[in-house]
Amino acid sequence: MNEAQQICFTDSTGKKLFSLPDNGVLCLSYGNGDTHFSLCRFLDQTHAEIDGVKYAVQDFARRMEHNKISFAPA
């Protein structure tokens, strides 16, 4: 993969929040105070592999919002 490739994270409506480089780290913050760090890999303009699971970026955001998990660059 080209290191210049960026994963564009959005909210559930598709609004751009931030970008991470390929192999960047995402911090997930849970409502109970726990945090988890996830390795992110670029797949294409709208898909990423996050902790080994392939997601459409907007679907990932919907899932995080549903589970009340916030996410940001680490």
C-alpha positions, -999 to 999 in steps of 0.1 A, spaced: 0 0 0 11 35 -7 19 53 26 4 85 12 -31 70 12 -54 85 38 -85 70 54 -112 97 56 -133 91 87 -168 105 86 -198 107 109 -229 85 101 -242 112 77 -210 113 57 -196 145 71 -158 144 72 -143 143 107 -106 136 102 -81 116 82 -56 89 92 -27 76 71 -26 40 61 -16 19 92 -26 48 115 -40 43 149 -76 51 160 -85 56 197 -120 43 207 -135 57 239 -163 38 256 -189 53 278 -175 34 309 -142 52 305 -123 24 288 -102 31 257 -90 9 229 -65 15 202 -71 1 167 -48 -3 137 -64 11 106 -55 0 70 -66 18 38 -87 -4 15 -102 22 -9 -117 57 -7 -147 46 14 -135 14 31 -109 6 58 -98 -24 78 -100 -16 115 -85 -41 138 -87 -67 110 -124 -61 103 -133 -45 69 -158 -16 71 -174 10 49 -162 41 68 -198 55 71 -211 21 84 -183 21 110 -194 55 122 -231 44 124 -220 14 145 -199 35 168 -227 60 173 -252 32 180 -229 17 206 -221 52 220 -184 48 213 -164 79 202 -134 77 180 -105 100 172 -69 98 159 -46 84 185 
